[in-house]
């Protein structure tokens, strides 16, 4: 498997002194020890192999806990303190003491991100012994690569590639590498500017991944898109960068009786809002990321040959640019989606649901999946309601929603179930079409809910889940696991869920 540019080298090593001393930096975890006396001085404990910790202390002639107390640590997950060290025949120049909080998976992820950021863009090696089981090491490793992520098109010196080593089994390392590389690829796609990232460019990247991973792909363009009224209405606004429908499928030999999952991703490569133009105009600056859903589902499928789940998975990418031109759709237009449902367009900036409707209808009518999942940066309302730490999740299936919520917490891509409120369905009524695209017939002030109700019209009786990732798909700050910009949200959750089927 070829890896993304600048992706760190990820290695498995033994939790022993000899292995540790090959790295320039050794990361060790610590936790605060509970004390019944609130006035007592805070105590700390190092985590990991007692023999390794003792050997490191003896080699560098250092009292690790005494040195740690100098920094007045809190013990919270992700905080780190650096100690310069030296010893004969040791490559190690620094020790990194990293807070592990409550040692939960979430805490180990924060610690991993801190470790990764320490070597970001540098040709340095770091061995981390913060995680002590395969489950925690997998989460720790993935987050370490996420912390080390960077992307730019600067013409100067290129970033260097770090080496991240940890004590982990071969099988767990393979899983961590597959998921981490998929997240990195998704971020690369999201960060690419729209003058490069056209729908055709997205299709070319999907073809490259499909060829490399030996999975099937079909791309529709031009007259082949005639049945996809929503995709055509949005995408024909840009004659220079016309739309593409991309279908990529993981279906290994013998998988015909396995559960079939269809993932549908919104792929708006740039969103001006169309004639209902975005205001204030600076809100357009982030709109190269409006294809984060398509990036996520594509990169999920790219990871599956390594993960080898017992499921067939098809990703549908609805790729288009929402521009302003003489061929752009207008408010008051009526479009016919795949399958025949008609929509009155009241606002051209509610374009994501128009392209998703085609993908969902195609999946329902043609692919007949056991599970139908869509992922989209769909509404600002989702961000207002849940912020940037949780994606909004909509589903009628209680068991499926509960499972995805659980796996969201486990994987780090956290989701919160939102209600599909039947009382709001009348907001979709139209005087001239089957439905309208903005739910303007009611004054419910529930934009994310009514957008989900719109999409539900196209899924038939399938087990369907809608993820509105408008808040989680992009970060406003460069901190923790995420860079400023695209996060790759959804890749960890969906790969974990598919692997559990």
N, C-alpha and C positions, 0 to 999 in steps of 0.2 A: 504494500500500500504506500503510494507516494504521499508525503505529508505537505501541508501548506508551507509557504515561504515563512521563514523565521520561527517556525514551530520548534519549541525546545526539544532537545533529546531527552527522552524519558526512559530511565533505566531501573531495573530491579537489582538490589544489592542485599547482602546479608547484614544483619544487625550486629556487626562485630567491629572491633577497633580497626583492624587492617582495612576493611572496606571503607570505613568512615574517613580515614586519614588520606584517602586518595582525592578527596574534594577540597576545594579552597575554603568552603564554608560548611560547617556542620550545624544543623538546626535541631534543637532539643526543646521539647515541650515542658511547660510547667503549669501547675494549677494552684489555686489558693486552698489552704486547709481550713475547714470550718472550725471556729473556736467559739465556745459557749460564752466566753467573757468578751463583751464588745469593747472593753478598754484595753484588752491585751494586744500586743504587737501582732500584726498580721504574719502568718506563717505560710510557707510555700513548699511545694513538693515537686520534684522532677518526675517526669513520666517516661517509662520505657524500661528497657533491659537494665537491671541493676548492675550486671557485670559490665555492660557497655558504658554506663554512666560513671562507674568507678574507674574504669580504664581510661576514659577521657580525662577525668579529673587528675589522675596520677600522671598521665602523659604530659599534660600541660601545667602540672603543678599548680592547680587552681581549685579553690573552694567555690563550686558553682552557685550554691545557694547564698553564700556570703556576698559574692559578686552581684547576684541578682538583687539582693535587698538594697544595694547602693542606689538602684534606679527607682526605688519606691514604687514597685509595680502594683497593679490592681488585680491582675490575674484574668482580666477579661480576654475573650477570644480575639486573637489577631494582633494584640500588642506585642512588640518585639524589642529586644535590647541586644546590642552587639558588643562582643568582647574580643579585642585583639589577642591572639595567642601565637605561640611558636614552639616547635619541638624538632629535634633532629629527625631526619628521614620522614617528615610529615609535610604534605602539601597544604595542610590546613593553616589558614592565616586568621580566621575569625570563627567565633562561635556565635550563633544566633539563638537567643533564648526567646521562645514564642509562647504567649499565653494561650491556653486551651479551654478557658472558660469552664463549662460544665462537661466537657469532653463528649458532647453530643455530635452527631453528624454535622449539624449546622456550625458548631464551634470548630470542628476539624476543617470545615471548608474555609472559614475565615482565616484560620491559621495557615492553611495552604495558600490562600491568596497573598498573605503577608510574605510567605517564603518565596513565592513566584515573583512578587514585585521587587524583592531584594536583588534579583539577577536579571531583571527585565532589560532586554536590549544589550546585554553584556556577554562576552565569551567566558563566563565564569561557571564553575561547577558548585552545586550545593547538594548535600545529602541531608535529607530530613528524616528524623526518627520520631516525629510527633505522633504518628499513627501506629497502633499496635495490632490491629486486625486487618484482614483483607477488606472488609466492608468500609472501615474508616480510612484505610490507605487508598482505596479507590476514589472516594469522595475527596480526600486530601490531595491526591495527584491531579485530578481533573481541575480542581480549584487553583492549584499551583500554576498550571498552564494558563488558566484564565487570568490570573494575576500578572503573568508574564506577557500577556498579549499586547501587541502594538501594531499599528498600521499607519503608513503615510506614503505620500508620493514625492517626498523631498529628494532633491537631486544630489545631495551631499553624500557623506559616508553612510553606508547602509548599516542598519542595526545588526548586532552580532547575535549568535544563537547560544543560549545557555544550556547547561546540562542539569537536569533534575533527577536525583536518585533517591530511592526509598526502599524500605523493606516491604516487599509485596510478592505474592505468588505470581507465576508466569501467566496463569489464566486471568487473574485480576488485573495484571498489568495490561494484557491484551484488551480487556474490556475498557479500562481507563483510557488507553491510547485511542481506541476507536471513538469513544464519546467525546474526548477532549479535542481530537482533530476535527470532528464534525462541528463542534461549537466554534472552533477557530475558523473553519471554512465559512460558516454562516455569518460570522462577524465580518470576514473579508468581503463577502458579497454585499452586506448591508452598508459598509463603509465606502464602497466604491461610488464615486460621484456619477450623477445621472447622465452626463455627457458621454461617459464610457458605458455605463450600465443601461443599455437599451434592452427592450424585450428580446431582440435578436441575440444580444450578448448573453443574456440569461440562458437562452436556449443553447447557445454554443457551450457555455460552461456546464450545463446539464448533460449535454452530449459527451463532453470530455469525461465527466464523472462516470457516466453510464458505461462508456467504453473501458475505462480503467477498472471499474468494479464488476464488469461482465453482467450488467443488468440491462433490461430492455427499455427503450425509450421511443416515444412518438411525439413529433412536433407538428402542430397544425398552424398554417399561416394563410393569409390572403383569402381566396374564395372558400377554402376549407373551413373557415370560421363562420360561414353564413348562419348556421343554426344557433350560434352563440351570441344572441342579440345584445346582452349586457356587455360582454367583452368587446364586441364591435363598436357599440355606441361610445364607450369610454375610449378605446384604443384608436379609433379612427380620427381622433382629435389631433393625432401626430402622424402626418403622412411620412415624415422622415424616420420615425421610429414606430412602425406599426405593431399591432399586438401579436402575441404568440400564446398558444395553448400547449402546455408541455405535460406529457404523461409519462412517468418513469416508474417502473415496476420491479420490485424484488420478489421473485417467484422461483426459488430453487427447485431442482428436480424432486418430484415426490411431494410437492406442496399443495396439490390440487384440493385436498380435503382439509387443509389447515384453515383457521379463521382468516377472513379477508378484511384487511383494514384499508380504508381509503382516507388519505390526508389531503385536504384542499387548502392551498395557501394563496392568500391575496398577494399579488405581485405588481403593485403600482410602482413603477420605477421612478417616477416623480409625479407629485400631485400639486398642481397649481390651484386646484379647486374647480378648474374649468371656468365657464362663464359666471358661476357663483364663486368668484375668486376669493381666496383666503385673505382675511384681514385680521389684524394688521399684517402687512406683507412679510414681516420678519418671521412669521410662523411657517413660511415656506422653507426656511433654511434647513429644517430637519426632514424635509419631505423626500429626500433621497432614500430615507429609511422605511418608506411606506410599503416596501416589498419584503419586510422582515418575516412575515408569515410564509411566503413562498421560499425564502432562504432556509427557514427552519425545516420545512417538510422535505425539501430537496436534500438537505444535509443529514436528516434522520435516515432517509433511504440509503444514502452513501455509506452509513456506518453499519448497515445490517449484515453485509457479507462477513464481517468480523464477529459480530454479535451472534449471528446464526439463530435468530428466534424461530419458533415454530409458528410462523404467521406469514401469509402473503401480504405485501404492503404496496399500495399504489399511491404515488404522490401526484396530485394535479396542481400545476402552477398556472394561474391566470395572470399573465403578464401584459401590462399596458402602461402607457403614459397618459396622464390626464392633463391635457394641454388646452390652450385657447387658440382656436383657428377657425377658418371658414368651414371646416368639416367636423367641428366639435358638436356634440349634442347640446341641446338647448333646454332650459327649464320649460316645461309644458310638453316635451316630447313624450311619446309612448313607444316603448320597446318591447319586443317579444323575446323571452328567454328560451333557452333550450328546454324543450318539453311543452312549450306553448303558453305559459303564464305571461300575462302582460303587466307592465309596470309604468305608471305615470311618473315621469321624472320631475320632481318639484325643486330639487337642488342638485346641481351637477357635482357638488363637493361631497355628496353622499354616494360616491362612485364605487367604493369598495364592495358594498353589498350587491351592487349590480353585477360585478364580475364573479363574485362568490356564488351568486344565485345560479349562474350557468354551470359552474363547476359542481355544485351540490346536486343540481338536477341531473347532470350527466352521470355523476356517480350513482345516484339512486336508480335511474332508469336503465343505464347501460352496464354498470359494473356490479350492481346488486351486492354491496358489501355487508359484512356482518357488523362492522363498526364504521361510522362515518364521522370524521373529525375535521373541523375547519379551524384555521389559525390566521388571525388577521389583526393588524393595527387599525381597528375599525372606528372607535369613537373616543372623543375627548372625555365623554361622560364616564367611561371606565376609569380613566386616570383621576378624575375628580372624586370618584367614589372610593377608590382603593389605593391611590397613590402609585408609586413605582416599584413596590415590593411584591405585589400580588396581581396576577392576571385575573380577569373576570371569567368565570366558567359557567356556561349554561347547558343544562341537560334535563330531560324528563326522566332519565334513568337513575334512580337513587343509588343503586349498587355501583354502577359505573362511575358516577360522580364521586361517591365516597372513596372508591379505589384511587381515582386520579388525584383527589385531595391528599390522600395518604402518601402517594408516590411523589407528589409535588413537594411535600415536606422532606421526603427522603432524598430526592434528587437535587433540591435547591431551587427548582423552578416552581415556586409556590403559587397556588391558585385558590381562589375563594368562590364558592358556589353562589350564584346570584339567581333570583327567581324569574321564571318565565310567567308573567302575570297575565292570565287570560283576560282580565278586565281591560287590558290595554290594547287588545287586538283590534278593536274598532278604529284605532288611530291609523291603521293601514288602509282604511277604505278609500276608494277613489270613485269619482263620478263617471270617469271615462275609461278606466282600466281595472284589472283585477285588484291591484294594490297600488299604493304610492310609496315612494322610496324614502320618505323622511318622517312618516308617522305624524304628519301635520294636522290630521283630522281630530286629534285630541290634544289636550294641554296637560300631559302627564309629567313632563319634565324628567323623563326617564330614558334618555337617548340610547344608552347601552342596552337596556331591556327591550325597547321597541325595535332596535336594529336586529337583536337576536330573534325576536318574533317574526320579523321580515324573512330572515334566513330559514326559519323553521318551515315556511311555506313550501320549500323546495326539497325537503329531505324525506318525504313520504313517511313510512313507518319504521325507518331505520333507527338503530341505536346511535343517536347523534349527540355530539358534544361540540359546542362552540367556545373557542377561547378568544376573548378580546384582549390582545396584548399591547394595546396602545400605550399603556404606562410602562410596562416591563421590557418592551423591545428595545428601548433606548434609554441610556443613562445621561443625566445632565451633568454628572461629575465623574472625574477619574478617581475611583476609590474602590477598595475591596476587590471583589471578583471582576468588576466591570470597568472598562475604559469609558471615557466620555464618548457617547455615540452608541453604536449597535452592540447588543449584549449576547445575541444568539439564544435568546429565551425560547424555551420550548423543546430544544434539542435533547436536553438531559431528561426532561419529563417523558417525552414521547418514546425515546429509546428505552427507558426503564420500563414504561408500561407495556410496550410491544414485547419486550423480552419476558414479561411476566405472563403472557397469554398462553 
